[in-house]
C-alpha cells in the first residue's frame, strides 16, 4: 500500500488504530464538508505580530528557541462552539510561528500550537476520544465516573470571561523536545498575559459531572454577542497586546508505564518538578482579515524536527490523541476548503452520503422554515442531495415538540416519545448519528383530578381481539406514507368509529399515549379514525404483548435533533421570519433584525 507508506503517520499505526482513525476521520470530514467551516472554534479574531525568544536558564537548550531570535506569528482566538461570547464555553488560541522570509504566507508556518483553556484534556488516548465523541451524555458521565479526571478537565475547559487574555491557554498534548546536542525530552506549552500569573474564569461545577452541552448568557447580561472579539480589536488599535509563551520540559521516562503517564493529556505535570519557563515574549499589533485566515489549516504535525509530534502505534498509546488529531484536522480542512486530502490520507475514506461526489457549480439554495423534526429531516436530505440549505428556527434551540430539557442532571423529553419496533427509519438515523438506544423507564399515568397515580384500567383484551380480527385485515399499508389507499369508513370521527366497532375502551386506553404525544384528543370530532390508527399500529397494536418493548434515544430526543442540526451547514436559531416573498427571480425569506 504505497500511499499509506508515504505518510509516516499511517505507516506507524496498527490496523486497529487505523480503523478507529478512519471512523473518526469520516465523521469530521462529513461535518466540515457540509458546513464549509471549522467544526470547533468556527468564529475567530486573528492577530499578527512577533515573538522574541527568551533565555531559559535551567531548561535544556533547543535550536528553535535560540535566545534573541525574532519570528513573525499569528494567533487565532475563538470560542469552542458558541457564537455568543457571553455564554460559557471553552476558549481557544491557535498559534502559528511563521518563517521570517515568508511572513505574508499564512498558509505555511514553522510551528503550530493548538491551545485551549484548561491544563488537561478529557481523554487519555484515541480510544477514549472516540468513545467521548460518539457517546451521548450518559456514556460520557460513565467515563467520568471511571476516570474522574476526565470530568475535571471538561469543566476546566469551560470559562466565563471578560477578555480572551483573562485566561491561560494550554497545548495539553505532549510533543518531543530535542536538546541541542540531540538528547530527547518532552514538552508542553502555555500562553498567558504576563500580568496574569493566575488562571481565571473557572466555573462552579457543583454536583454536575459534566458541563452542559449548550449554554446561554446569564439573565440581564446586555453585552454584545461579540464583546470578546471587539475587545481584542480595540486593544490592537490602542497599544497592541503582549503575551508570554511558556513551556514545561522533562526527560523521557525509561519505564513504559511512566512514559505513558508523562504523555497522557488528561494528567498535568507538577509545576514543582517541571516549572514553566519563559520561552518567548509576544507582541501583537495588527488584525488579520478573516478571509485570509479561513483558508489556513492549522495542524500539530506542523513543527520542526526538534519539536516534532510524537507518533503512536496503538489507539491506547496516549500519544495517539495528538496523532489522531493531526490526521483528522488535515482531512477536515481539505473538506472545508473543497479540496481532496493527500493520496495517503484518502485511503482512510469511503464514499460519504453527507458529501455528494458531484454537485452543480451553483447548488440549489433552499430555505427551511422551522427547526423541528420535519424541518431538520428535510434539511438533512436536501443537504445530502447537494443543495445549499439554511434552516430558520424561531426558538433558541432546535427540536420543536421533540426537544428535551435537563433537570437535576436528568434529561426529560417534552412529550411522551416511546418508540417501538416499527420505528425502523428512526433507528437507522440514530445508528447513523452514533446515538445508542435505551429501554424506556416504567410509564406512570397520573390522574390530575384525583391527584394520584392511576392504577385501575379497563380490561381491553376482548376489544383488542375484536380489533385484531375485524379491523386490522383492512389496514394493509397503514404504516406507508399517506392515507388515500384506505377505506372511506376510516375517515369518520374517531369516537364515532370506535363506538361502531365496539372498541371504545381500547381506543380510550390507547388514546392516553396518543394525546401525550401531542396528536390530539380522541374525543375531538374533527379527528379521523385513520390518524389514530396510524399511531396505534406504530406504537402498540403492531406488537405482540408478550414481547412488547419500547425504546428511546439515549440522552433524549432533543439530543437527536441537535446532532442532526450540528451536521447541517447553516442552522439559525432565534430567527423570526417577517415575510416570505416570491417573484420572478425566486423566493426570498426576510428575517427580523
Secondary structure as the mmCIF struct_conf table of DSSP 4:
data_model
#
loop_
_struct_conf.conf_type_id
_struct_conf.id
_struct_conf.beg_label_comp_id
_struct_conf.beg_label_asym_id
_struct_conf.beg_label_seq_id
_struct_conf.end_label_comp_id
_struct_conf.end_label_asym_id
_struct_conf.end_label_seq_id
HELX_RH_AL_P HELX_RH_AL_P1 UNK A 2 UNK A 5
TURN_TY1_P TURN_TY1_P1 UNK A 6 UNK A 6
BEND BEND1 UNK A 7 UNK A 7
HELX_RH_AL_P HELX_RH_AL_P2 UNK A 8 UNK A 11
TURN_TY1_P TURN_TY1_P2 UNK A 12 UNK A 12
BEND BEND2 UNK A 13 UNK A 13
HELX_RH_AL_P HELX_RH_AL_P3 UNK A 15 UNK A 35
TURN_TY1_P TURN_TY1_P3 UNK A 36 UNK A 36
BEND BEND3 UNK A 37 UNK A 37
BEND BEND4 UNK A 39 UNK A 41
BEND BEND5 UNK A 43 UNK A 43
STRN STRN1 UNK A 44 UNK A 53
TURN_TY1_P TURN_TY1_P4 UNK A 57 UNK A 58
BEND BEND6 UNK A 59 UNK A 59
HELX_RH_3T_P HELX_RH_3T_P1 UNK A 63 UNK A 65
TURN_TY1_P TURN_TY1_P5 UNK A 67 UNK A 68
STRN STRN2 UNK A 70 UNK A 79
BEND BEND7 UNK A 80 UNK A 81
BEND BEND8 UNK A 83 UNK A 84
TURN_TY1_P TURN_TY1_P6 UNK A 85 UNK A 86
BEND BEND9 UNK A 87 UNK A 87
STRN STRN3 UNK A 89 UNK A 97
HELX_LH_PP_P HELX_LH_PP_P1 UNK A 98 UNK A 99
HELX_RH_3T_P HELX_RH_3T_P2 UNK A 100 UNK A 102
TURN_TY1_P TURN_TY1_P7 UNK A 103 UNK A 104
TURN_TY1_P TURN_TY1_P8 UNK A 106 UNK A 107
BEND BEND10 UNK A 110 UNK A 110
STRN STRN4 UNK A 111 UNK A 116
BEND BEND11 UNK A 117 UNK A 120
BEND BEND12 UNK A 122 UNK A 122
BEND BEND13 UNK A 124 UNK A 125
HELX_RH_AL_P HELX_RH_AL_P4 UNK A 126 UNK A 134
BEND BEND14 UNK A 135 UNK A 135
HELX_RH_AL_P HELX_RH_AL_P5 UNK A 137 UNK A 146
HELX_RH_AL_P HELX_RH_AL_P6 UNK A 148 UNK A 157
STRN STRN5 UNK A 158 UNK A 159
BEND BEND15 UNK A 162 UNK A 163
TURN_TY1_P TURN_TY1_P9 UNK A 164 UNK A 165
BEND BEND16 UNK A 166 UNK A 167
STRN STRN6 UNK A 169 UNK A 170
BEND BEND17 UNK A 173 UNK A 173
STRN STRN7 UNK A 175 UNK A 178
TURN_TY1_P TURN_TY1_P10 UNK A 180 UNK A 181
BEND BEND18 UNK A 182 UNK A 182
STRN STRN8 UNK A 184 UNK A 192
TURN_TY1_P TURN_TY1_P11 UNK A 194 UNK A 195
BEND BEND19 UNK A 198 UNK A 198
TURN_TY1_P TURN_TY1_P12 UNK A 206 UNK A 207
BEND BEND20 UNK A 209 UNK A 210
BEND BEND21 UNK A 213 UNK A 214
HELX_LH_PP_P HELX_LH_PP_P2 UNK A 217 UNK A 218
TURN_TY1_P TURN_TY1_P13 UNK A 219 UNK A 220
TURN_TY1_P TURN_TY1_P14 UNK A 225 UNK A 226
HELX_RH_AL_P HELX_RH_AL_P7 UNK A 227 UNK A 238
TURN_TY1_P TURN_TY1_P15 UNK A 239 UNK A 239
STRN STRN9 UNK A 241 UNK A 251
BEND BEND22 UNK A 254 UNK A 255
HELX_RH_AL_P HELX_RH_AL_P8 UNK A 256 UNK A 263
TURN_TY1_P TURN_TY1_P16 UNK A 265 UNK A 266
BEND BEND23 UNK A 267 UNK A 267
HELX_LH_PP_P HELX_LH_PP_P3 UNK A 268 UNK A 270
TURN_TY1_P TURN_TY1_P17 UNK A 271 UNK A 273
BEND BEND24 UNK A 274 UNK A 274
STRN STRN10 UNK A 277 UNK A 288
HELX_LH_PP_P HELX_LH_PP_P4 UNK A 289 UNK A 289
HELX_RH_AL_P HELX_RH_AL_P9 UNK A 290 UNK A 294
TURN_TY1_P TURN_TY1_P18 UNK A 295 UNK A 295
TURN_TY1_P TURN_TY1_P19 UNK A 300 UNK A 301
HELX_RH_3T_P HELX_RH_3T_P3 UNK A 305 UNK A 307
HELX_LH_PP_P HELX_LH_PP_P5 UNK A 308 UNK A 311
BEND BEND25 UNK A 313 UNK A 314
TURN_TY1_P TURN_TY1_P20 UNK A 315 UNK A 316
BEND BEND26 UNK A 317 UNK A 317
TURN_TY1_P TURN_TY1_P21 UNK A 318 UNK A 319
HELX_RH_AL_P HELX_RH_AL_P10 UNK A 320 UNK A 336
TURN_TY1_P TURN_TY1_P22 UNK A 337 UNK A 338
HELX_LH_PP_P HELX_LH_PP_P6 UNK A 340 UNK A 342
HELX_RH_AL_P HELX_RH_AL_P11 UNK A 343 UNK A 346
TURN_TY1_P TURN_TY1_P23 UNK A 347 UNK A 348
TURN_TY1_P TURN_TY1_P24 UNK A 353 UNK A 354
BEND BEND27 UNK A 355 UNK A 355
BEND BEND28 UNK A 357 UNK A 357
BEND BEND29 UNK A 361 UNK A 362
HELX_LH_PP_P HELX_LH_PP_P7 UNK A 363 UNK A 364
STRN STRN11 UNK A 365 UNK A 369
BEND BEND30 UNK A 372 UNK A 372
HELX_RH_AL_P HELX_RH_AL_P12 UNK A 373 UNK A 384
TURN_TY1_P TURN_TY1_P25 UNK A 385 UNK A 386
STRN STRN12 UNK A 388 UNK A 393
BEND BEND31 UNK A 394 UNK A 398
HELX_RH_3T_P HELX_RH_3T_P4 UNK A 400 UNK A 402
STRN STRN13 UNK A 404 UNK A 407
TURN_TY1_P TURN_TY1_P26 UNK A 408 UNK A 409
STRN STRN14 UNK A 410 UNK A 413
BEND BEND32 UNK A 414 UNK A 415
STRN STRN15 UNK A 419 UNK A 419
TURN_TY1_P TURN_TY1_P27 UNK A 421 UNK A 422
HELX_RH_AL_P HELX_RH_AL_P13 UNK A 424 UNK A 433
TURN_TY1_P TURN_TY1_P28 UNK A 434 UNK A 434
STRN STRN16 UNK A 437 UNK A 439
HELX_LH_PP_P HELX_LH_PP_P8 UNK A 440 UNK A 443
STRN STRN17 UNK A 446 UNK A 447
TURN_TY1_P TURN_TY1_P29 UNK A 448 UNK A 451
STRN STRN18 UNK A 452 UNK A 453
HELX_RH_AL_P HELX_RH_AL_P14 UNK A 461 UNK A 470
TURN_TY1_P TURN_TY1_P30 UNK A 471 UNK A 471
HELX_RH_3T_P HELX_RH_3T_P5 UNK A 472 UNK A 474
TURN_TY1_P TURN_TY1_P31 UNK A 476 UNK A 479
BEND BEND33 UNK A 480 UNK A 481
BEND BEND34 UNK A 483 UNK A 483
TURN_TY1_P TURN_TY1_P32 UNK A 484 UNK A 485
BEND BEND35 UNK A 486 UNK A 486
HELX_RH_3T_P HELX_RH_3T_P6 UNK A 488 UNK A 491
BEND BEND36 UNK A 492 UNK A 492
STRN STRN19 UNK A 493 UNK A 493
HELX_RH_AL_P HELX_RH_AL_P15 UNK A 494 UNK A 501
TURN_TY1_P TURN_TY1_P33 UNK A 502 UNK A 502
HELX_RH_AL_P HELX_RH_AL_P16 UNK A 504 UNK A 516
TURN_TY1_P TURN_TY1_P34 UNK A 517 UNK A 518
BEND BEND37 UNK A 519 UNK A 519
TURN_TY1_P TURN_TY1_P35 UNK A 522 UNK A 523
TURN_TY1_P TURN_TY1_P36 UNK A 525 UNK A 526
STRN STRN20 UNK A 528 UNK A 528
HELX_RH_AL_P HELX_RH_AL_P17 UNK A 529 UNK A 539
TURN_TY1_P TURN_TY1_P37 UNK A 540 UNK A 542
BEND BEND38 UNK A 543 UNK A 543
HELX_RH_3T_P HELX_RH_3T_P7 UNK A 545 UNK A 547
STRN STRN21 UNK A 551 UNK A 553
TURN_TY1_P TURN_TY1_P38 UNK A 554 UNK A 555
HELX_RH_AL_P HELX_RH_AL_P18 UNK A 557 UNK A 567
BEND BEND39 UNK A 568 UNK A 569
STRN STRN22 UNK A 571 UNK A 573
BEND BEND40 UNK A 574 UNK A 574
STRN STRN23 UNK A 577 UNK A 583
TURN_TY1_P TURN_TY1_P39 UNK A 584 UNK A 585
STRN STRN24 UNK A 586 UNK A 591
#
